[in-house]
């Protein structure tokens, strides 16, 4: 008996054979892009997870989530997620001060 998973695999292979996609990677890319368009909440959750793991900046996360910088900060606050704030080293601050003061 054929399972739903088998039918999906056969269907994907059929789409590739028919020339709709070059390969499985191309098919998966489009499927994932479509998922993110259809379910914006998934896009937001992905942006949050990428931000929490420090793989992207706050501004990039906001862009991925499709909201403003301030809007993304609000989402993090509502979800109780601490923002990652990078504090410059004393040396970097001193170099900046020296540069400004001459």
PERACOR-V178358 format. One record per backbone hydrogen bond with DSSP energy under -1.0 kcal/mol. NH is the residue of the N-H (numbers start at 0). CO is the residue of the C=O. If there is no record, write none. Layout:
# PERACOR-V178358
nh=NH co=CO
nh=NH co=CO
This chain:
# PERACOR-V178358
nh=6 co=2
nh=7 co=3
nh=8 co=4
nh=9 co=5
nh=10 co=6
nh=11 co=7
nh=12 co=8
nh=13 co=9
nh=14 co=10
nh=15 co=11
nh=16 co=12
nh=17 co=13
nh=18 co=15
nh=19 co=14
nh=26 co=22
nh=27 co=23
nh=28 co=24
nh=29 co=25
nh=30 co=26
nh=31 co=27
nh=32 co=28
nh=33 co=29
nh=34 co=30
nh=35 co=31
nh=36 co=32
nh=37 co=33
nh=38 co=34
nh=41 co=38
nh=42 co=38
nh=43 co=39
nh=44 co=40
nh=45 co=41
nh=46 co=42
nh=47 co=43
nh=48 co=44
nh=49 co=45
nh=50 co=46
nh=51 co=47
nh=52 co=48
nh=53 co=50
nh=54 co=49
nh=60 co=56
nh=61 co=57
nh=62 co=58
nh=63 co=59
nh=64 co=60
nh=65 co=61
nh=66 co=61
nh=71 co=67
nh=72 co=68
nh=73 co=69
nh=74 co=70
nh=75 co=71
nh=76 co=72
nh=77 co=73
nh=78 co=74
nh=79 co=76
nh=80 co=75
nh=92 co=88
nh=93 co=89
nh=94 co=90
nh=95 co=91
nh=96 co=92
nh=97 co=93
nh=98 co=94
nh=99 co=95
nh=100 co=96
nh=101 co=97
